Amino acid sequence: MQNQRITDTIPEPGLKSIITQATVITGEIQGQSDLNVEGQFTGNIDIGGLLFIGKGGNFKGEARVENMVIEGRVEGHVKATAKIEIRSSGHIQGNIVCQQIAIAEGAFFDGKIKTNKGKPLDPEYFIEKRKDLQSGMEIK
């Protein structure tokens, strides 16, 4: 189970909040459900679920999450209690703290990666073979 993708290990969607493409928000979000950012968010996010930054999404600030998938742009510091996945379209500038990280070929990362215990962490690299996971398109 260690090498599974985040979307493979997450149960069926329950409560999920979405920041849509045309939305710009500045502030703070806290909660236990998943959050999908397709628009722009500046501030702090503290959630007990999955933070998904879509291809059109832009996040600036600090995030404390369980899992995170990055397809868009992130600028700031991220701490995940479990796993972070940076997909091929993902762009992140900032430091990451997590238990496990996977970086797709073509992704951009500028920062440091450490485990939750403060030790340096080597990422797993992968080649994205799937199509759009969020829209429900067929995965080959």
N, C-alpha and C positions, 0 to 999 in steps of 0.2 A: 504494500500500500504506500510505501514511502515515495515511489517514483510516479504515482498517479497525479494527474493534473488536478488543480483545485476544483474545477467544475465537475470532475468525475467523482469527487468525494463528498460534495455538498448535497444534502437531501433536497427533495422537491421544494420549490420556493414556497415560503410561507409569507410572512410580512416582509415587504421590500419597499423602500422609499426610492423615488427616482427624481433626480434633478435633470430636467429635460434640456435639449440643445439650446433653446432660446432663453434659458434662465441664467441669471447671474446673481449669486448669493455671497454675502460677506457675513461671517458670524461664527457660531459654534453649534455643532450637532453632537448629541449624545443619545445613545439608545442601545438596544440589544438586537435589532433586526439588521438585515442587509441594506446597503446603500449603493445605488447605481448613479454615478455622476457622468452625464452626457453633456452638461453645460459647463459653467464656470463656478467654482467655489473657492473662496479665499477665507481661511480661518483654521479652526481646530475641529477635528473629527475624532470622537471617542465612541466606538461601537463594538459590540460583542459578536459581530457577524462578519460578513464579507463586504469589503469595499471594492467596488468595480469602477475603474476609471475607463470609460468608453473611448473609442477612437477620436471623437470630437470633444472629449472631456478635458478640462484643465483644472488642476487642483494645486493651490499654493497654501502651504501651512504645515501643521503638524498633525499626524494621524496615529491613533492607537486603535488597532483592529485585531481581529482574530486571523483573518486571511485577507489577501489583497491581490487583485489582478489589475495590471496596468496595460492598457492599450493606447491611452492618450498621453497627456503631459502632466508630470508631477514635479513640483519644485518645493523642497522642504524635507523634513525629517519624518520617517515612517518607522513605527514599531508594530510588529505583528507577533502575536503569541504563537502562531503556527507558521504558515507559509506565505511567501510572496512570489508571484509569477509575473515577469515582465515579458509581454508578447512582442512580436517583431515590430509592431508599430509604436511600441511603448518608448517613452522618453522620460528619464528621471534624473534630476539633479538634486542630490542631497544624500544624507546618510540613512542607512537601513539597519534595523535590528530585528532579527527573526530567527526561527529555528531552522528553516529551510528556504532556499531561494532557487528559482529556475529562470534563466534568461534566454530568450529566443534569439536565434541568429537575426541580425538586423536591428535589434533593440539598442537604445542608447542609455548608458548609465555612467554618471559621473559622481562618485562619492565613495564612501566606505561601507563595508558590510561586516556586521558583527552578530554573534549569537546573543540570545537573551542573557547569557552569562558573561558577556563582554569579550569573548574570544573571537578572533578573526574567522570568517566563514567563507569557504570556497563555493561558488555557485555551480549549479548543474546547468549545462547549456543544452538547448534543443533547437530543432528546426520545426517551425510551425507548418503542420500538414493539414490542419483543419480549416474549414471556412468559418464564417461568422457564428460563434457559439451563442451569442446573446439573442440573435434574431430567430433562432430555431432552424436555420438553413441546414441542409444535409451535411453531415460530417463524413469525410471519406478517409 
